[in-house]
Amino acid sequence: MGNVCRHHLVGDAMRYRSRGPGRRQPGSGFSLVELLVVLMIVGAVSGIALPRYSGALLRYRADLTAKRVAADFELARSYAKTNSTTITISFDAGAHTLRIPALPALNDASGTYEFRIDEAPYHARIVSASFNATPDVSFDMYGKPHSSGTVVIEAGGHVRTINVDADTGVAKVQ
C-alpha cells in the first residue's frame, strides 16, 4: 500500500459505510417543497400559454382554410383559361364542402374534386357563399367569373372572408 496510512483507508471506509445503502448526502437532491414550487410555476406558465396557443391554432386554421379556398378559386380560374371551358365551383354550407365537378379528385379516387372544410387539418365551416344570390360561381374561358361574390368561413370564432372580383376573377382573403 505504499505511503498511504492504513488508518486513512479504514476511516474512509467507515465514513462510506456509515451512510448505508440508499442514504444520500444532505443537499444532494430536491425536497418535496422545492418540487411543489416548481410544479406550481409550471402550472401557472401552462395556464397562461395554453389559451394563447389555442387561440393561435384557431387563427391559423381560419387563415389556412381561407387561403386554400382562394387557391381553389385560382385553380378553377386557371383551368378554365387553359382549357377554354367553363368551370363551376359549388359551395354547400350545410356539408361544409367545396366542389369543382369538372376536375378529378385529388386523392386518386374516382369522382370529382371535393374539399371538406370541416375535416383535418382545417376544422372550419362555411358560414355563407353568395355569388349573385347563388352558392355557385362559374369561370368562363377567359377566367372571368359570372359575378362577384364572397365566401365566409369560420374556425373557432375566427372569421375570414374571401372576395372574388367580377372583373378579374382574383380571389382575395380579408
TORVEXVEX-151633 format. One line per 2 residues: number of its first residue (from 1); their letters; for each residue x, y, z of C-alpha. Coordinates in nm, 4 decimals, padded with zeros to 6 digits. Example, Ala and Ser with C-alpha at 12.3 -4.5 7.8 and 13.67 -1.06 7.14 Angstrom:
residues 2
1) as) 01.2300 -00.4500 00.7800; 01.3670 -00.1060 00.7140
//
This chain:
residues 174
1) mg) 00.0000 00.0000 00.0000; 00.2954 00.2242 -00.0182
3) nv) 00.2915 00.5532 00.1669; -00.0798 00.5553 00.2499
5) cr) -00.1584 00.5094 00.6157; -00.3852 00.2295 00.6970
7) hh) -00.5990 00.4335 00.9364; -00.6909 00.6747 00.6487
9) lv) -00.8296 00.3847 00.4466; -01.0213 00.2489 00.7414
11) gd) -01.1573 00.5953 00.8209; -01.2753 00.6475 00.4617
13) am) -01.4383 00.3071 00.4538; -01.6129 00.3746 00.7838
15) ry) -01.7377 00.7079 00.6546; -01.8941 00.5480 00.3478
17) rs) -02.0351 00.2575 00.5454; -02.1989 00.4808 00.7997
19) rg) -02.4207 00.6280 00.5295; -02.5533 00.2890 00.4395
21) pg) -02.7205 00.1814 00.1181; -02.9888 00.4174 -00.0127
23) rr) -02.8803 00.7101 00.2046; -02.7832 01.0370 00.0412
25) qp) -02.5628 01.3162 00.1465; -02.7538 01.6161 00.2759
27) gs) -02.8314 01.8610 -00.0063; -02.7830 01.6099 -00.2880
29) gf) -03.1494 01.6057 -00.4049; -03.4680 01.8086 -00.4129
31) sl) -03.7058 01.8457 -00.1257; -04.0789 01.7971 -00.1629
33) ve) -04.1325 02.1704 -00.1145; -03.8930 02.2517 -00.3994
35) ll) -04.0693 02.0059 -00.6289; -04.4099 02.1515 -00.5407
37) vv) -04.2890 02.5063 -00.6092; -04.1552 02.4009 -00.9495
39) lm) -04.4830 02.2240 -01.0308; -04.6815 02.5350 -00.9329
41) iv) -04.4635 02.7529 -01.1582; -04.5005 02.5099 -01.4495
43) ga) -04.8773 02.5030 -01.3920; -04.9020 02.8824 -01.3884
45) vs) -04.6972 02.9179 -01.7068; -04.9068 02.6467 -01.8741
47) gi) -05.2250 02.8220 -01.7659; -05.1075 03.1367 -01.9402
49) al) -04.9578 02.9725 -02.2508; -05.2286 02.7171 -02.3309
51) pr) -05.5102 02.9636 -02.4116; -05.2703 03.1677 -02.6249
53) ys) -05.1624 02.8552 -02.8112; -05.5240 02.7503 -02.8610
55) ga) -05.6159 03.0941 -02.9983; -05.3157 03.0924 -03.2295
57) ll) -05.4098 02.7473 -03.3567; -05.7663 02.8593 -03.4350
59) ry) -05.6417 03.1722 -03.6145; -05.4015 02.9554 -03.8123
61) ra) -05.6841 02.7196 -03.9126; -05.9016 03.0115 -04.0264
63) dl) -05.6153 03.1597 -04.2302; -05.5180 02.8217 -04.3748
65) ta) -05.8751 02.7434 -04.4808; -05.9257 03.0860 -04.6391
67) kr) -05.6001 03.0550 -04.8336; -05.6983 02.7068 -04.9515
69) va) -06.0375 02.8326 -05.0746; -05.8671 03.1237 -05.2539
71) ad) -05.6213 02.8775 -05.4110; -05.9130 02.6625 -05.5299
73) fe) -06.0660 02.9697 -05.6959; -05.7356 03.0271 -05.8744
75) la) -05.7181 02.6585 -05.9718; -06.0646 02.6705 -06.1308
77) rs) -05.9947 03.0048 -06.2989; -05.6638 02.8798 -06.4395
79) ya) -05.8168 02.5521 -06.5589; -06.0984 02.7400 -06.7359
81) kt) -05.8480 02.9633 -06.9183; -05.6079 02.6816 -07.0048
83) ns) -05.8783 02.4518 -07.1423; -06.1047 02.7233 -07.2912
85) tt) -06.4032 02.5951 -07.0993; -06.6422 02.6988 -06.8238
87) it) -06.5688 02.5724 -06.4730; -06.8137 02.5916 -06.1833
89) is) -06.7295 02.5875 -05.8136; -07.0171 02.4825 -05.5872
91) fd) -07.0347 02.5514 -05.2152; -07.2512 02.3518 -04.9760
93) ag) -07.2639 02.5405 -04.6459; -07.4596 02.2615 -04.4768
95) ah) -07.1975 01.9978 -04.5598; -06.9068 02.2478 -04.5400
97) tl) -06.7899 02.1344 -04.8808; -06.6429 02.2981 -05.1905
99) ri) -06.6800 02.1017 -05.5163; -06.5390 02.1511 -05.8645
101) pa) -06.7213 01.8850 -06.0700; -06.5076 01.9349 -06.3837
103) lp) -06.1847 01.8462 -06.2010; -06.0792 01.4988 -06.0845
105) al) -06.0431 01.4089 -05.7176; -05.7053 01.4876 -05.5628
107) nd) -05.6681 01.1586 -05.3785; -05.6698 00.9470 -05.6985
109) as) -06.0148 00.8161 -05.6108; -06.2822 00.8133 -05.8733
111) gt) -06.5025 01.1164 -05.8509; -06.4719 01.4905 -05.8628
113) ye) -06.2642 01.7472 -05.6805; -06.4062 01.7953 -05.3317
115) fr) -06.2673 01.9883 -05.0371; -06.4211 01.9098 -04.6975
117) id) -06.3538 02.2214 -04.4937; -06.4688 02.0633 -04.1673
119) ea) -06.2092 01.7843 -04.1760; -05.8483 01.7799 -04.0566
121) py) -05.6349 01.9858 -04.0626; -05.8817 02.2691 -04.1273
123) ha) -06.1691 02.2007 -03.8834; -06.3566 02.5039 -04.0137
125) ri) -06.7034 02.5646 -04.1527; -06.8617 02.7565 -04.4358
127) vs) -07.0806 03.0315 -04.2922; -07.2038 03.1531 -04.6308
129) as) -07.1244 03.1559 -05.0001; -07.3008 03.4047 -05.2231
131) fn) -07.2429 03.4828 -05.5899; -07.5372 03.6781 -05.7263
133) at) -07.7662 03.5055 -05.4720; -07.6372 03.1535 -05.5512
135) pd) -07.3727 02.9404 -05.3772; -07.2034 02.8661 -05.7111
137) vs) -06.9591 03.0633 -05.9227; -06.8594 02.9860 -06.2806
139) fd) -06.5438 03.0987 -06.4570; -06.5648 03.1394 -06.8353
141) my) -06.2937 03.0506 -07.0859; -06.1232 03.3836 -07.0134
143) gk) -06.1080 03.3204 -06.6377; -06.3768 03.5768 -06.5633
145) ph) -06.6472 03.4842 -06.3093; -07.0150 03.5233 -06.3952
147) ss) -07.0444 03.7560 -06.0925; -06.8524 03.8819 -05.7942
149) gt) -06.9197 03.7216 -05.4606; -06.7985 03.6236 -05.1189
151) vv) -06.7356 03.3114 -04.9191; -06.7288 03.3431 -04.5412
153) ie) -06.5549 03.0723 -04.3405; -06.5145 03.0374 -03.9641
155) ag) -06.2807 02.8367 -03.7431; -06.3246 02.8614 -03.3670
157) gh) -06.4774 03.2086 -03.3778; -06.2207 03.3461 -03.6238
159) vr) -06.3984 03.4576 -03.9410; -06.2342 03.5069 -04.2796
161) ti) -06.3963 03.6415 -04.5961; -06.2833 03.5502 -04.9452
163) nv) -06.3917 03.8050 -05.2082; -06.3947 03.7254 -05.5788
165) da) -06.3595 04.0245 -05.8110; -06.6102 04.0236 -06.1006
167) dt) -06.3681 04.1851 -06.3465; -06.0513 03.9851 -06.2839
169) gv) -06.1720 03.6685 -06.1100; -05.8995 03.7093 -05.8494
171) ak) -05.9889 03.5857 -05.5000; -05.8587 03.7842 -05.2035
173) vq) -05.8702 03.6886 -04.8371; -05.9806 03.9512 -04.5867
//
